[in-house]
């Protein structure tokens, strides 16, 4: 695919944006893939869906649990609760709060 390095750089920069960055990166890469060929576009979109699922359901809870020294399931549940209660603002704020003692 032409300009693959440029597209990869744009996806990497977009992935730094919390919550929506990976989706923006997938749109950029998927659009470039579909411009190349429909098969390439589908392959790119399938890759990004699998990538997002692995990152959100495996990597994020494990990394956060090591950062706050809690069980990965506790971290995942706390992020889900915070996202439900606080929306897009609540989910990122949940990362370090579940490990604090009461009153902190």
C-alpha positions as CSV (number, residue, x, y, z in Angstrom):
1,X,0.0,0.0,0.0
2,X,1.5,3.4,-0.9
3,X,2.4,5.7,1.9
4,X,2.0,3.0,4.5
5,X,4.6,4.6,6.8
6,X,2.7,8.0,6.8
7,X,-0.6,6.2,7.5
8,X,1.0,4.3,10.3
9,X,2.3,7.5,11.8
10,X,-1.1,9.1,11.6
11,X,-2.7,6.1,13.3
12,X,0.0,6.2,16.0
13,X,-0.7,9.8,16.7
14,X,-4.5,9.3,16.7
15,X,-4.1,6.4,19.1
16,X,-2.8,8.8,21.7
17,X,-6.2,10.5,21.9
18,X,-8.2,8.8,24.8
19,X,-11.3,6.8,24.0
20,X,-11.7,7.8,20.3
21,X,-8.2,7.9,19.0
22,X,-8.0,4.2,17.9
23,X,-11.4,4.6,16.1
24,X,-10.1,7.7,14.3
25,X,-7.0,5.8,13.3
26,X,-9.0,2.9,12.1
27,X,-11.1,5.3,9.9
28,X,-7.9,6.8,8.4
29,X,-6.3,3.5,7.7
30,X,-9.6,1.8,6.6
31,X,-10.2,4.7,4.2
32,X,-6.7,4.4,2.8
33,X,-7.2,0.7,2.4
34,X,-10.5,1.1,0.6
35,X,-8.9,3.6,-1.8
36,X,-6.3,0.9,-2.6
37,X,-8.8,-1.9,-3.0
38,X,-11.9,-3.2,-1.3
39,X,-10.1,-6.3,-0.1
40,X,-7.4,-4.2,1.5
41,X,-10.0,-2.0,3.2
42,X,-11.8,-5.0,4.7
43,X,-8.5,-6.6,5.9
44,X,-7.6,-3.3,7.6
45,X,-11.0,-2.9,9.3
46,X,-11.0,-6.5,10.5
47,X,-7.4,-6.0,11.9
48,X,-8.5,-2.9,13.8
49,X,-11.6,-4.5,15.3
50,X,-9.5,-7.4,16.5
51,X,-6.8,-5.1,17.8
52,X,-9.3,-2.9,19.7
53,X,-10.9,-6.0,21.3
54,X,-7.5,-7.3,22.5
55,X,-6.4,-4.0,23.8
56,X,-9.6,-3.1,25.6
57,X,-10.4,-6.5,27.1
58,X,-6.9,-8.0,27.7
59,X,-4.1,-5.4,27.8
60,X,-5.8,-2.4,29.5
61,X,-7.1,-4.2,32.6
62,X,-3.8,-6.0,33.1
63,X,-1.7,-2.9,32.7
64,X,-4.0,-0.8,34.9
65,X,-4.1,-3.6,37.6
66,X,-0.3,-3.5,37.8
67,X,-0.3,0.3,38.1
68,X,-2.8,0.3,41.0
69,X,-2.0,-3.1,42.3
70,X,-5.5,-4.5,41.9
71,X,-7.1,-7.6,40.3
72,X,-7.7,-6.9,36.5
73,X,-11.4,-7.8,36.9
74,X,-11.7,-5.1,39.6
75,X,-10.2,-2.5,37.2
76,X,-12.4,-3.6,34.3
77,X,-15.6,-3.4,36.5
78,X,-14.6,0.0,37.9
79,X,-13.9,1.5,34.5
80,X,-17.3,0.1,33.2
81,X,-19.1,1.6,36.3
82,X,-17.3,5.0,35.9
83,X,-18.1,5.0,32.1
84,X,-21.8,4.4,32.9
85,X,-22.0,7.0,35.6
86,X,-19.7,9.7,34.1
87,X,-19.8,8.9,30.4
88,X,-16.7,9.8,28.3
89,X,-15.3,11.9,31.2
90,X,-15.8,9.2,33.8
91,X,-14.0,6.3,32.1
92,X,-10.5,7.8,32.0
93,X,-10.8,9.1,35.6
94,X,-11.6,5.6,36.9
95,X,-8.0,4.3,36.2
96,X,-6.4,5.2,39.5
97,X,-9.3,5.9,41.8
98,X,-10.3,2.3,42.6
99,X,-6.9,1.7,44.3
100,X,-7.1,4.6,46.7
101,X,-8.1,4.1,50.3
102,X,-11.4,5.7,51.4
103,X,-11.2,9.5,52.0
104,X,-8.3,10.0,49.6
